Amino acid sequence: DVKVTQSSRYLVKRTGEKVFLECVQDMDHENMFWYRQDPGLGLRLIYFSYDVKMKEKGDIPEGYSVSREKKERFSLILESASTNQTSMYLCASRVPSDTEAFFGQGTRLTVV
Amino acid sequence: SQQGEEDPQALSIQEGENATMNCSYKTSINNLQWYRQNSGRGLVHLILIRSNEREKHSGRLRVTLDTSKKSSSLLITASRAADTASYFCATPRMDSSYKLIFGSGTRLLVRP
């Protein structure tokens, strides 16, 4: 059974903290994604990694960075958390090309 | 930028009725995908329709694609309370590593 696991379901952090969101997949997928989801805005792509150590910016990369040192793990980093980064964060993976994606359960981050 | 836009934003129907959701997109596509999200969870892939297909079925789901109008529809027949969820269309962006871009979703409520 395919599995994408996000390290936390719920997270509360303080403004200015450096925050790490971790995502691990066990399907040997090359592509991995980080999205944020806000009411009325749907899913917006933050970063995309098409292979180990490879990354591309999505539509809203400002305030975020990513790390993909190993194929199975894709980390999203909030360099200095701000209240406007309070959101649901979703990780996904897929084989290369235009096929379906598999999602983790989401991390609801609150920045206070 | 949003590639797909769903319509309506919200839909409330009685159990047993059919539910129809629409998706419009902006650029050329290889395929269009539909996903479902239960409240507070990750997304689950439902069905993929390729650009050379006009209609596809999967159980109680029927998806149509009209590439001339850049639109797709998802029909759920004989709806059940368990179908209550948000539904998203997504398209791989052909000009950008097939990044998967989502619309803002339709919230479906099926009343028992």
Contacts between the chains, C-beta under 8 A, distances in Angstrom:
chain1	res1	chain2	res2	distance
A	4	B	42	7.5
A	33	B	99	7.6
A	33	B	100	6.5
A	35	B	102	7.3
A	40	B	9	7.9
A	40	B	104	6.5
A	41	B	104	6.2
A	42	B	2	6.6
A	42	B	88	6.6
A	42	B	102	5.3
A	42	B	103	5.5
A	42	B	104	3.5
A	42	B	105	5.3
A	43	B	43	7.7
A	43	B	88	6.9
A	43	B	102	4.0
A	44	B	102	7.9
A	45	B	99	6.1
A	45	B	100	7.5
A	45	B	101	6.5
A	48	B	97	6.7
A	48	B	99	5.1
A	50	B	97	5.5
A	56	B	96	7.5
A	56	B	97	6.1
A	56	B	99	7.2
A	58	B	99	6.7
A	59	B	1	5.9
A	59	B	101	7.9
A	88	B	40	7.8
A	90	B	42	5.9
A	90	B	43	7.0
A	92	B	42	8.0
A	92	B	43	7.5
A	92	B	100	7.3
A	94	B	100	7.5
A	96	B	98	7.8
A	97	B	92	7.8
A	97	B	98	6.0
A	98	B	30	4.8
A	98	B	31	5.7
A	98	B	92	3.8
A	98	B	94	7.8
A	98	B	98	4.6
A	99	B	48	7.4
A	100	B	33	6.0
A	100	B	45	4.1
A	100	B	48	5.8
A	101	B	33	8.0
A	101	B	43	7.8
A	101	B	45	6.8
A	101	B	90	7.8
A	101	B	100	5.5
A	102	B	45	7.3
A	103	B	35	7.9
A	103	B	42	3.6
A	103	B	43	4.5
A	103	B	44	7.1
A	104	B	42	5.3
A	105	B	41	5.8
A	105	B	42	4.8
A	106	B	40	7.0
A	106	B	41	6.4
A	106	B	42	5.2
A	108	B	40	7.4
